[in-house]
Amino acid sequence: MSDRLEGLRAAVTLTPDNHALRLVLAEALRDAEEHGEALGQFEVLLDEGALPIEELVRVGSLAVDHGRLALAARCLERARAAGVAEGTAPLRRRLETELTDDGIARLAADPDEHGEGPSVARLVDRLDQVTFADVGGLEAVKKAIHKQIILPFQRPDLYEKYGRRAGGGVMLFGPPGCGKTLLARATAGECGLPFLNLRMEDVMDPWYGVSEQQLHGAFEQARSAAPCVLFVDELDALAYSRRKAQGSAGRALVDQLLQELDAIGSDNAGMLVLAATNAPWDVDDALKRPGRFDRVVFVPPPDDDARRRILELVLAQRPVGEVDIARLAKQALLFSGADLHGAVERAVDTVIDEALEKGDVPIEQTHLEDAIGLARPTTVDWLRTARNYVEFANDGGRYDEVRAFLASREAKSVMR
């Protein structure tokens, strides 16, 4: 048997494009119980679209047996796309069983850089899980998220009693750099659920129909991991308003997202879909209908408590002298988290220049105050744009929270 395997290996090395020969090698390796190498050969065939349909479920099961969950998920997705019925349900159940904490950790260690859609390994993000304790300030936002999102997962009995299903869609919106993604991660952490991060590069593709296929594949993999939190960043890019769009290029993708959220056959039970956008006015109105992203939460620029917490985190593990963080936070009105991080980096650049001349120099209050004084909060432009929508397009009170923030003393002091 070993001589035959060596001969097959040599032949495949000489003719790597001979798929039939590679399949014979993969099957021989499987029969010889050299499963790791066999799965490697099967994966090459899958990447090149040459793995026979009848082998997909069998290879997927073998992949689960040996901890190759990303490969198993790809086999399952390809089998469904090919209309394979036999064996796909048991394979899905096995994958669901493996999606425990240990299974998710192994997924993260089994990255899948090939294939036509986002793999489970690229979607699942449960390492370094954060909670609301890691998010400074924003107490009103946390309270709203707890009531609208977390409580249904913590008290399913109460919601079942009153016929209110858990799950659904929630859209976070606000200026860039203000922690929408961190809040989404913390929401998953509070629920004790895996966090699946769907990025635009996982979906968008220039070829006709591929983006819709990849979006469907992402939702299917999220359903297989339920209960979970699926986070869709830059929702306005994925679901730009069809009323505003010129041409019909993005219409099919919006239609696909609508179908994934509430169409017949899309079983999203136990799956919470969170989305974030800097431009809620550019998101298609159909997505804001009840049953889709019907719950909208405004994430304002960090308040005083949040700015103090952000500065503490950014300055941690750096050589710091006498620094009054509370004073710095009051100086940095309307600064986003990204603005604060940028100001600290500019202060550090100054300190490094001094250190080159004088030796070790700690970061002092004056370094940070000067850097903050030279910076301009990037949230101001967003708030000015939002003010126009508050005044002229606030149908149904959609932007009442933004109106209240614009009327606050802090906003008025900066936006005179």
C-alpha positions in Angstrom: 0.0 0.0 0.0 2.8 2.4 0.9 4.4 1.8 -2.6 1.1 2.6 -4.2 0.7 5.8 -2.2 4.3 6.9 -3.0 3.6 6.4 -6.7 0.4 8.3 -6.5 2.0 11.2 -4.6 4.8 11.4 -7.2 2.3 11.3 -10.1 0.2 14.1 -8.5 3.4 16.2 -8.0 4.2 15.8 -11.6 0.7 16.6 -12.9 -1.0 18.8 -10.2 -3.8 19.7 -12.5 -4.9 16.1 -13.0 -8.0 16.2 -10.7 -8.9 12.5 -11.4 -5.5 11.4 -10.2 -5.6 13.6 -7.1 -9.0 12.2 -6.2 -7.6 8.6 -6.5 -4.7 9.7 -4.1 -7.2 11.3 -1.7 -9.3 8.2 -1.5 -6.3 6.0 -1.1 -5.0 8.1 1.7 -8.5 7.9 3.4 -8.5 4.1 3.0 -5.0 4.0 4.6 -6.4 6.2 7.5 -3.9 9.0 6.7 -6.7 11.4 7.3 -4.8 14.6 7.7 -3.1 14.3 4.3 -6.4 13.0 2.7 -8.3 16.0 3.9 -5.6 18.2 2.4 -6.0 16.6 -1.0 -9.8 16.8 -0.8 -9.6 20.5 0.1 -7.5 21.2 -3.0 -10.2 19.5 -5.1 -12.8 21.5 -3.3 -10.9 24.8 -4.0 -10.7 24.0 -7.7 -14.3 22.9 -7.9 -13.3 19.4 -8.8 -14.6 17.5 -5.7 -17.5 15.2 -6.9 -20.9 16.1 -5.5 -21.4 12.7 -4.0 -18.2 13.1 -1.9 -19.1 16.4 -0.3 -21.0 15.1 2.7 -18.6 12.2 3.2 -15.6 14.6 3.2 -17.5 17.0 5.4 -18.1 14.3 8.0 -14.5 13.2 7.9 -13.4 16.9 8.4 -15.6 17.1 11.5 -14.1 13.9 12.9 -10.7 15.5 12.7 -11.5 19.0 13.9 -11.4 20.7 10.4 -14.7 22.5 11.0 -14.1 25.3 8.4 -13.6 22.6 5.7 -16.7 20.8 6.9 -18.8 24.0 6.8 -17.6 24.6 3.2 -18.5 21.1 2.2 -21.9 21.5 3.7 -22.5 24.8 1.9 -21.4 23.4 -1.4 -23.6 20.4 -1.0 -26.6 22.6 -0.3 -25.9 24.8 -3.3 -25.7 21.6 -5.4 -29.1 20.4 -4.1 -27.7 17.4 -2.2 -30.3 16.3 0.3 -29.1 13.0 1.7 -26.7 13.4 4.6 -26.7 17.2 4.8 -29.0 17.4 7.9 -26.9 15.1 10.0 -23.7 16.9 8.9 -25.3 20.2 10.0 -26.3 18.8 13.4 -22.7 17.6 13.9 -21.4 21.0 13.1 -23.8 22.6 15.5 -22.7 20.2 18.2 -19.1 21.1 17.6 -19.8 24.8 17.9 -19.0 24.9 21.6 -16.4 27.1 23.2 -13.7 24.6 22.3 -15.1 24.1 18.8 -15.1 27.8 18.2 -11.5 28.1 19.4 -10.5 25.4 17.0 -12.4 27.2 14.2 -10.3 30.3 14.9 -7.2 28.1 14.6 -8.4 26.6 11.3 -8.6 29.6 9.0 -10.1 29.2 5.5 -8.6 31.6 3.0 -10.1 29.8 0.0 -13.6 29.2 -1.3 -16.4 31.3 -2.6 -17.8 32.7 0.6 -16.9 33.6 4.1 -16.1 30.5 6.1 -17.3 29.9 9.7 -13.7 30.4 10.8 -13.6 33.9 9.4 -17.0 34.7 10.8 -16.8 33.4 14.3 -15.1 35.8 16.7 -15.3 34.7 20.3 -11.7 35.1 21.4 -11.0 38.1 23.6 -14.7 38.4 24.3 -15.7 41.7 25.9 -18.6 42.8 28.0 -20.2 46.1 29.0 -17.6 46.4 31.8 -15.1 47.1 29.0 -17.1 49.9 27.5 -16.7 53.2 29.4 -19.7 55.4 29.9 -22.6 55.4 27.4 -24.9 54.1 30.2 -28.1 55.2 28.4 -27.1 53.2 25.3 -26.2 50.2 27.4 -29.5 50.3 29.1 -31.4 50.5 25.8 -29.4 47.6 24.4 -30.0 45.5 27.6 -33.7 46.1 27.4 -34.1 45.5 23.6 -31.5 42.8 23.0 -30.0 41.1 26.0 -33.0 40.6 28.2 -34.8 38.4 25.6 -31.8 36.0 25.7 -31.5 36.0 29.5 -35.3 35.6 30.1 -36.6 33.5 27.2 -39.4 32.1 29.5 -40.8 35.6 30.1 -40.8 36.4 26.4 -42.3 33.0 25.5 -45.1 33.6 28.0 -46.1 36.8 26.2 -45.5 35.5 22.7 -42.6 37.8 22.1 -39.8 36.0 20.2 -36.1 36.5 20.9 -33.9 37.6 18.1 -34.5 40.1 15.4 -32.6 43.0 14.0 -31.1 46.0 15.7 -29.3 48.9 14.0 -26.7 50.9 15.8 -25.9 54.3 14.2 -23.8 57.3 15.0 -20.6 59.1 14.2 -17.6 57.0 13.1 -15.1 55.9 15.7 -17.6 56.0 18.6 -17.7 52.4 19.6 -20.5 50.8 17.6 -18.5 47.7 16.9 -17.3 47.5 20.5 -20.9 47.7 21.7 -21.9 44.9 19.4 -19.1 42.7 20.6 -20.0 43.6 24.2 -23.6 42.7 23.6 -22.6 39.2 22.4 -20.4 39.0 25.5 -23.2 39.9 27.8 -25.4 37.3 26.2 -22.6 34.7 26.4 -23.0 34.1 22.7 -20.5 33.7 19.8 -19.9 36.9 17.9 -20.0 36.5 14.1 -18.5 39.5 12.3 -19.6 39.8 8.7 -17.4 42.3 6.9 -18.0 43.9 3.5 -15.1 42.1 1.9 -16.8 38.8 2.9 -19.8 39.8 0.7 -19.0 42.3 -2.0 -17.8 40.9 -5.3 -17.7 42.5 -8.8 -19.2 39.4 -10.5 -22.9 39.3 -11.1 -24.8 37.3 -8.5 -21.7 36.4 -6.4 -22.4 39.0 -3.7 -25.9 37.7 -3.2 -24.6 34.1 -3.0 -22.0 35.0 -0.4 -24.5 37.0 1.7 -26.8 33.9 1.7 -23.9 31.7 2.7 -22.9 34.0 5.6 -26.5 33.8 7.0 -26.6 30.1 6.5 -23.4 29.6 8.5 -24.7 32.0 11.2 -27.9 29.9 11.4 -25.8 26.8 11.9 -24.1 28.5 14.9 -27.3 29.8 16.5 -27.8 31.0 19.1 -25.4 33.7 18.1 -24.9 37.4 17.3 -24.3 38.2 13.6 -22.8 41.7 13.2 -23.1 43.5 9.9 -20.8 46.5 9.7 -21.3 49.4 7.2 -24.9 48.5 6.6 -25.4 51.5 4.3 -22.8 50.0 1.9 -24.5 46.7 1.8 -28.1 48.0 1.7 -27.9 51.4 0.1 -31.3 53.0 -0.5 -32.8 51.8 -3.7 -34.6 55.1 -4.0 -31.4 57.0 -4.1 -29.3 54.6 -6.1 -28.7 55.2 -9.8 -29.1 52.1 -11.8 -30.1 48.6 -10.4 -26.6 47.2 -9.5 -27.3 47.1 -5.8 -31.0 46.3 -5.8 -30.5 42.5 -5.9 -28.2 42.6 -2.9 -30.8 44.6 -0.9 -33.5 42.2 -2.0 -31.3 39.3 -0.8 -30.7 40.9 2.6 -34.5 41.4 3.0 -35.1 37.8 2.2 -32.5 36.6 4.7 -34.0 38.7 7.4 -37.7 37.7 7.1 -38.5 35.6 4.1 -40.3 32.3 4.3 -37.7 29.6 4.8 -35.2 31.8 6.6 -35.2 30.4 10.1 -33.4 33.0 12.2 -34.7 31.7 15.6 -32.0 32.4 18.2 -30.0 34.5 15.9 -29.7 38.2 16.7 -28.7 40.4 13.8 -26.9 43.6 14.8 -25.9 46.2 12.2 -23.9 49.4 12.4 -23.9 52.4 10.1 -22.6 55.9 10.0 -25.3 57.0 7.6 -28.7 55.6 8.6 -30.4 58.0 6.1 -28.7 56.0 3.3 -30.0 52.6 4.4 -33.0 51.4 2.4 -36.3 52.2 4.1 -37.5 48.6 3.7 -34.9 47.4 6.2 -36.3 49.6 8.9 -39.7 48.0 8.8 -40.9 46.0 11.8 -39.4 42.5 11.7 -36.2 43.6 10.1 -34.0 46.3 11.6 -37.0 47.7 13.5 -35.0 48.7 16.6 -32.6 51.6 16.1 -30.1 52.7 18.8 -28.2 56.0 18.6 -24.5 55.7 19.7 -23.4 59.3 20.4 -19.9 60.6 20.8 -18.4 59.3 24.1 -19.5 61.2 27.2 -17.2 62.4 29.9 -17.0 59.0 31.7 -16.4 57.2 28.4 -13.6 59.6 27.4 -11.9 59.0 30.8 -12.1 55.3 30.3 -10.8 55.4 26.8 -7.9 57.6 27.8 -7.1 55.1 30.6 -7.0 52.2 28.2 -5.0 54.0 25.6 -2.4 55.2 28.1 -2.1 51.9 29.9 1.3 50.1 29.4 2.9 53.4 28.4 5.4 55.5 30.5 3.1 58.2 32.0 4.1 61.0 34.4 1.6 63.2 36.3 -1.5 63.1 34.2 -5.0 64.4 35.1 -7.2 62.2 33.0 -10.4 63.8 34.2 -9.1 67.2 33.1 -8.1 65.8 29.7 -11.5 64.2 29.2 -13.3 67.6 29.9 -11.0 69.2 27.3 -11.8 66.7 24.6 -15.4 67.6 24.0 -17.1 65.6 21.2 -14.0 63.6 20.6 -14.6 60.1 19.4 -12.6 57.1 20.6 -10.6 57.2 17.5 -10.0 60.9 17.9 -8.7 60.3 21.5 -6.4 57.5 20.3 -5.0 59.8 17.5 -4.4 62.6 20.0 -2.4 60.3 22.3 -0.4 59.0 19.3 0.5 62.6 18.4 1.6 63.3 22.0 3.7 60.1 21.9 5.4 61.3 18.7 6.4 64.5 20.6 7.7 62.5 23.5 9.8 60.3 21.3 11.4 63.4 19.7 12.3 64.6 23.2 13.5 61.2 24.2 16.0 61.1 21.3 17.6 64.3 22.7 17.2 63.8 26.5 16.8 60.1 27.1 13.8 58.5 28.7 10.9 61.0 28.9 7.4 60.1 30.3 4.2 61.3 28.8 3.2 64.4 30.7 0.0 66.4 31.0 1.3 69.2 28.7 2.0 66.7 25.9 -1.5 65.4 26.0 -3.2 68.8 26.4 -1.2 70.2 23.5 -2.1 67.3 21.2 -5.8 67.5 22.1 -5.8 71.3 21.7 -4.4 70.9 18.1 -7.0 68.2 17.2 -10.5 68.8 15.9 -13.2 66.3 16.8 -14.2 64.4 13.6 -17.7 63.9 15.0 -18.6 67.5 14.3 -19.0 67.0 10.5 -21.3 64.0 11.2 -23.4 65.9 13.7 -23.8 68.8 11.2 -25.0 66.5 8.5 -27.3 64.7 11.0 -28.8 68.1 12.0 -30.1 68.6 8.5 -31.9 65.2 8.7 -33.2 66.0 12.1 -34.7 69.2 10.8 -36.0 68.1 7.5 -36.4 64.3 7.4 -37.3 63.2 11.0 -40.4 61.2 9.9 -41.9 59.4 12.8 -39.3 60.8 15.3 -36.6 58.5 13.9 -33.9 60.9 14.9 -35.3 62.2 18.2 -32.3 60.9 20.1 -30.0 62.8 17.8 -32.1 66.0 18.3 -31.8 65.6 22.1 -28.0 65.2 21.8 -27.7 68.3 19.6 -29.6 70.2 22.2 -27.2 69.2 25.0 -24.8 71.7 26.5 -21.7 69.8 25.2 -22.8 69.8 21.6 -23.9 73.4 21.7 -20.6 74.5 23.2 -18.6 73.0 20.3 -21.1 73.5 17.4 -21.8 77.3 17.9 
